[in-house]
Amino acid sequence: MTSQKDSQTISGCLALTDVDHIKSFIFAAPYLREIRGGSGILARLNDPTEPKEVSERVTSRGGELLYAGGGSVLARFPAWEEASAFLKAESLKLEEQTKGGARMTGVIAEVDAGGFGPAIIAAQSRLREAKARRAAEIQSTPCLLYKPCQACGARPAEQAGSRRDWLVCPPCEERSRQGGERAESRRLYAAFKAGFDDTSRDYWHAVVSPGDLNALASSSKGYIGVIQADGNAIGERVRLLAEIGDEKLFGRFSEECRQATEGAVLSALRAAYPEPRKYEGKDIYPFEFVLLGGDDVEIITTAEEAITIAVSFCEAFTERMSRFAENSGHPELAVAMSAGVVLAQSSYPITSLDNIAGQLLRAAKASSRRLSEQSLIPTIDFMVVTASSTGTVEAIRSKEYRQHSLRFTQRPYTTRELSGLINALGLMKRPPRGATPFPRNKLRSLYEMFFPFRGKEQAELEYLLLQKRLSDKGQVSHREMLRHLNQIAGVEHPDFSFWREVGEGSVEFDTCLVDAVEIYEFLPRRFGQEQDAAAED
């Protein structure tokens, strides 16, 4: 930690903390109850709206809370002593709450004559350096004579578990205990229900958390969705705020990010789930909060709603932060949100899904950067994982979804593009009465044009033959449905081709057809017109 300066040269200190490897603690044991418990412990620890939590701990030491969420806390204190005492107390509290399962890194930066801006930049720089040093520390290896915890497998077992007939480590026992709480005792679930009107709220009166991922996936053909989202270029906005040097504006920006994130996610969940789902005769929540703080989001949902939930909250967050930036007189502070969404069977290792969702999020954010210098366009990347999916997302797409100058996908999408694709698929799957759904065997034929891929000319020939065999009769013909899908995807001549030119004059082409077929089965029922179940099948 940096040395203390002469108290006469500073006007206060910033204390910045961050939980190390927050996901490693939450996902240490791959069971929904433990994941819920780990998430709940950390959420309460630095939720600025929770009574008797971080806000009170800061003010009790004469400080002012500037930001809290996602495992991080930033506060200003009148002197080094108070800031140092706060960091020590927070570290001890984290160790106590997690039974030694998580730890944090904290730094202090003096607010000197340069003001708030240089201090926040210095604090962030010191935190990065401190975390890098800690990551390089050699971790002790448990004695091989110890029996490993039967929940996480990483720590020595020290006690019999209270829930399962297992020997577990103290952190896993605490995660299990905390995960057993009724979900509505956590603030976010109460806020979710409070947003409904009185009639709809009654549906959620006696809802319980799903016992495991299989229960959560039971209403979506055994599949779940894992969504990770994050504000684009937040670090750049922090640097802009540092240049502006207005501490109160920094606080308002941080609070607006938190409220925009939470409000957008809860609103999207209400739209997706107006009623609870059923499992073994009980009403259950069809989603699980993993991380929701600041501009960081990770939630687990039913598979058929995951993509539309991500589209909804990314757009809502972006719109709200744009309004805030304009109203604050600093339009350069506008922020967009991007997301990665992975769909997989509930039996797939959850830690692997978390990793894949993170890769998809990074790809989406990179796409936003390419489309807008300030990353102001909300984008989403998604993937349907099968048992045969191996390697990184980038490697899979380079090997399986590309042939020279041809890409068999348009991912990542902007939220506007993805909404258009979903609506076009809704027309195909649930057309207006008097029209019939797009034939499933023709969907398979579209997919088989690419896997295995037999060349550009062969694929184009198969497409024209398939299109010729499609019906052109009815209120909305099958041929018109396919034409509309390609038109939405930016194909210039959708009657004759499915390739979109990537940039004017480009020799590269892509297509939406593979993307469309892969998410067709996960289309929410509210997209398209209602059809009889028999007609859909």
Protein Blocks (a to p, Z undefined) as FASTA:
>chain_A
ZZdddfklpgbdcdddddehkllmmmmpacfklmmmmmmmmmmmmgckbghilklmmmmn
opacfbgcehiacdddfbfklmmmmmmmmmmmmmmmnnopaccddddddddfkommlmmm
mmmmmmmmmmmmmmmpccddddfkbccdfklomaccfbdcfkbccdddfklmmmmmmmmp
cfklpmklmmmmmmpcfklmmmmmmgccdfblklmmmmngoiacddddddehklmmmmmm
mmnopaklmmmmmmmmmmmmmmmmmmmmmmmmmbccdeehiacdfbdcfbdghjbccddd
dfklmmmmmmmmmmmmmmmmmmmmmmnopaklpccdddddddddfkbcfklmmmmmmmmm
mmmmmmmmmmpmnlpaccdddddddfklgcjfklmmmmmmcghjaccbfbdcdfklmmmm
mmmmmmmmmccehiacddfklmmmmmmmmmccebjklmmmmmmmmmmmpccedjbdfklm
mmmmmmmnopablmlpcbdcehehiabdcdfklmmmmmmmmgcfkgocdddfklmZZ
